[in-house]
Amino acid sequence: MTPTLQTEHAVLAEVAKALAHPARLAILEILAARDSCLCGEIVGELPLAQATVSQHLKVLVEAGLITLTRKGISSCYCIDAAAVADARRRLDAFFGPVEEGARSVTC
């Protein structure tokens, strides 16, 4: 199979980009431990400035991994379970053949 830049690659790259920062991984873990979370609660859990946390939340929202609901002046974030399941399926679909190919390499 010849590698090509397909839509699937672009989607997977966006998910990987969103996951490619330790703070964003920590935010996902915080949200997974709760039903939902206000921005201030997330800030309280991390050693980062509110503006920095907000930027990381924005990346996760844009990648579709979490949702944002405005409640007055508050911002409430939740994990999008369907999007996370889809991201996992895409990662598994990508790495399955890569792992199989790596087993047959003798370098």
N, C-alpha and C positions, 0 to 999 in steps of 0.2 A: 504494500500500500504506500503510495506517495503522499507524504505529509502536505496538507493544504491548509490555508487559512480560511476556515469555514466559520459560519455563524456560531456553531457549537464552541469553537475555540475562543471566539470573542466573548461569549457568555461566560465560559469557564475562567477566562482571564480576568473578567470583572469581579467574579466571586473571589478568585485568588488574591486580587489586588485589595479587596475589602478585608480579607483575612490576614493580610501581610503586615500587620502591626500588632505588637503585644497588647497595646491598650484596647484595641478593638476586640481582640480575643477575650480580654478580661471583661469588657462590657457585655459580650455575649454570655459569659459565664454568670455575671451578675443578674442579667435578665432571665437566664434559664432557672435561676434559683428563686425567682419571684414570678407572680402572674403578670405584673407590669411594674414600671418604675418611672418615677418622675426624674427629670434631668438632675435636680438637686440631690436626690438620693444616690444617683450614680456618681456624681461629683464627690459626695461624702465617702464613697468606697475607694476612690482612686487618689493617688498622690499627684493629681494634675489640676491645672487651673480650669475653671468652668468653661472658658472659651475653647480650650484645647479639647475637653470632653465633648463639647457641642460639635466641634469639627469632626471628631471621630464618629459621633452619632450620625451626622449628616452623611458620611461615607457609607455607613451601614444601611441607612435608609435608602440612599440612591442605588445601592446594590440590591435592594429588595429583601435583605435579610431580616430587617426589623421594620416595624410600622411606627408612625408618629400620629398621635391624636392630641389635639389641642383641647385643654380643659381650662377655659378662661385664659389666664396669663401663664398657666403651667403647660409643660410639654410632657406627655406620657408616652413611654416607649414600650413596645412589646416585641417579642420574637415572632416572626411570621413562620409558623411551623411548616406550612406547605413549601415555602421558599427554601427553608433549611433542608427539608427532605429532598427537594429538587436539586439543590447544590450538592448534597451528599451523593445522590444518584449520578450526577454529572461527573463528580470526582472519581467515584468508583468505576464508571464507564471508561474514563480516560486512563486511570492507573491500572486497571485490569490487564489490558494488552501491553502496557509499558512494563509491568512487572513480569508478565510471561516472556516478553522479548528479552528482558534482562537476565532471565534464567538461562537462556540459550547462548548468551554472549560469553566468549572466552578470551578476554583481553587482559 
